[in-house]
Amino acid sequence: MAAAGPTLQEIREEDRRVRRLQLVARLCFEALSAADIGFDEAAELMSDFRRVALDLFPGKEQTFEIIYGRRLRRFIELRFGRLWM
C-alpha cells in the first residue's frame, strides 16, 4: 500500500506559511532599499527575516541560505560595499 500524501489541511497550512514568507521577504527587501537605512539596521532586519523564515519552516536553514541568504548578502555588499555574514 502506498504511503498517504499530505492532507488538504496540511497543504493549506504550508501554502499559508509560504505566502507569509513571501510577504516578509518582499517587506524586507523594500526596507533594505530605503535610502535612509544604515548598515546595522540592515543587518538586524536580515537577522529578523531569517528568524521569521525559520520559525515558519523549522529545520530549513540550508533552504533559506540557498533561496535568500546569498541574495541578501549580495544586496548588502552592493548597497554598503561590505559583506554581512
Secondary structure, DSSP 8 states (H G I E B T S, - for coil): -------HHHHHHHHHHHHHHHHHHHHHHHHHT-TT--HHHHHHHHHHHHHHHHHHSTT-HHHHIIIIIHHHHHHHHHHHSS---
